Amino acid sequence: MSASDPLLASGGLLSEGPLEILDVISLVCLGLGALLSLAAGVGLMRFSDVLMRMHAQTKPQIAGLMFLLIGLAVQQTHLPTILFLIPIMFFQMLTTPAGATMLARAGYRSRQFDNVPLYADELAAAVESAQRRTDDELTRAHAVRTGQPEREPAPEHEGLGHGEK
């Protein structure tokens, strides 16, 4: 390559002299983080089942962000900038499980998961109770609007949906 090559003149990857080890670590971390974040986005769009989407929304996304932040921290020389990256990771790790839980509950309530047998369906009674309360509230609201007398709500039983009374 000649000295007039634009990559050599701009100090790009082909510049004379070895890359510093911190540059290589940063390059690897940023590349891996970008790849994992891309995989998380593709997984959310391509997976058919809510449980698989939930996995794509949590694991590669958190790992991708962690690698991106490590890659940024390796290149920084100012301590306040590095310390600013810590709460970003902390709050992401704090909110991702909540997002996965909301995704799982929405998928469960709308039955958007593969029909696999659930050996212990602990959420069925809670969902049924919430649906019954919603139906009762709608019935009361309709009665108030039309001026009809309210009817008594259905009694709640422990273990509904499991054949118990």
C-alpha positions, 0 to 999 in steps of 0.5 A: 500500500502506498502512503497516499492510501486514504486508510493509512492517512486517516489512521484507520485499521490499516495504520502503521503500528500495532493496534493497542490491546485496549482497542482490540478488546473494545472492538471485540466487545462492541462487535459481540454486543452489537451482534447479540442485540441484533439477535435479540431483535431478530428473535423477537420478530421471528420466534412464533411462541411467546416463551421463545420471544421472552427468552430473546427479549431477555438473555441476548439483550442484556448480554449485548448491552453488557458487552457494549458497555464494557467496550465503551468503558475500556475506551474511556479515560474519565472515571465519571464517564465509566461510573455513568455506565454502571447505573445504565446496566443496573437499571436495565437488569432491574427492568428486563425481568419486569418486561419479561414477566409482562410479556409472559402474562400477556401471552398466557392470558391471550393463549399465545403459547404452544399448547404444551401441558402445564403440570402446575398451572398456578396462574389459572385461578388468578386469571379466572378470578380477575376475569370474573371481577372484570365481568362483574364490574362491566355488569354493574356499569351496564346496570347503572347506565340502563337503570336496571337493578344490580344482580349479585356477583358470582361467589368466588371459590378456592381452586376454581378451574381444578374441579374443586368447590 
